[in-house]
Amino acid sequence: MEEKSVKDLNEYVPYSKEARSFMSPTKYSVFIRTFIPWQLAKFVYYNLKMLFVLSKGHGQFLDK
């Protein structure tokens, strides 16, 4: 295992060529993240899921 000295850590400059690079999203990922109908569908799904979980916890809606 390679030990890094304090000098090496202090010389790290973000966004430089020596810095680590990160994986960029695929075209499909960008499309899904920016597609408004998909965002709305997920919003409705998660809100309904939350309502169901909360109603189970409070117990007043499912008893009837």
C-alpha positions in Angstrom: 0.0 0.0 0.0 1.3 3.4 -1.0 1.6 5.9 1.9 0.7 9.5 1.0 2.6 12.2 2.7 1.1 15.5 3.9 2.9 17.3 1.2 1.1 15.1 -1.5 -2.3 15.9 0.1 -1.6 19.6 0.2 -0.6 19.8 -3.4 -3.9 18.2 -4.7 -5.7 20.7 -6.9 -9.3 19.9 -7.8 -10.3 20.0 -11.5 -6.7 19.7 -12.6 -5.4 17.1 -15.0 -3.9 15.1 -12.1 -7.2 15.0 -10.3 -9.4 12.0 -10.5 -12.0 12.0 -13.2 -15.6 11.0 -12.6 -18.0 9.0 -14.8 -20.3 11.1 -16.9 -24.0 10.0 -17.2 -25.2 8.2 -20.2 -27.6 9.8 -22.7 -30.4 7.6 -21.3 -29.7 8.8 -17.8 -29.7 12.5 -18.8 -33.0 11.9 -20.8 -34.7 10.3 -17.8 -33.5 13.0 -15.4 -34.8 15.8 -17.6 -38.0 14.1 -19.0 -40.9 16.0 -17.2 -43.6 13.3 -17.6 -41.3 10.8 -15.9 -40.6 13.2 -13.1 -44.3 13.7 -12.6 -45.0 10.0 -12.6 -42.3 9.4 -10.0 -43.6 12.3 -7.9 -47.1 10.8 -7.9 -45.8 7.3 -7.2 -43.7 8.4 -4.2 -46.4 10.6 -2.7 -48.9 7.7 -2.9 -46.4 5.4 -1.4 -45.8 7.8 1.5 -49.5 8.2 2.1 -49.9 4.5 2.3 -47.0 4.0 4.7 -48.2 6.9 6.9 -51.7 5.6 6.9 -50.5 2.2 8.1 -48.5 3.8 10.9 -51.4 5.9 12.1 -53.9 3.0 11.6 -57.0 5.1 11.2 -57.6 4.7 7.4 -57.0 1.0 7.0 -59.2 -0.1 10.0 -62.5 0.8 8.2 
